[in-house]
């Protein structure tokens, strides 16, 4: 025997519609908390429900889909140094050339 319940967002797709929305909401909140994203960018979550009635209008096909528009990562950049056919980037947590011992500087300049 089939059990029917009155239609509700909570039971669409056996709860999958709400599950999908909650997943996108979690992603949007994580995106808001990400320091690499722009705080001026609005995050948008959409739940699209499409209902297609049958010709005799006795039943209908129902489709749902959630989508999220999140802020992209902020642009990044760095300064590279080119020498002897290679590219180098300075690690800001690494010691500078001036902080190196003289023998380390000589080895670096020789490419060792």
CORSULKA-V75287 format. One record per helix or strand of 3 or more residues. SS is the DSSP state (H for helix, E for strand). FROM is the first residue (numbers start at 1). LEN is the number of residues. If there is no record, write none. Layout:
ss:SS from:FROM len:LEN
ss:SS from:FROM len:LEN
//
This chain:
ss:H from:9 len:25
ss:E from:44 len:10
ss:E from:60 len:10
ss:E from:80 len:4
ss:E from:86 len:4
ss:H from:102 len:8
//
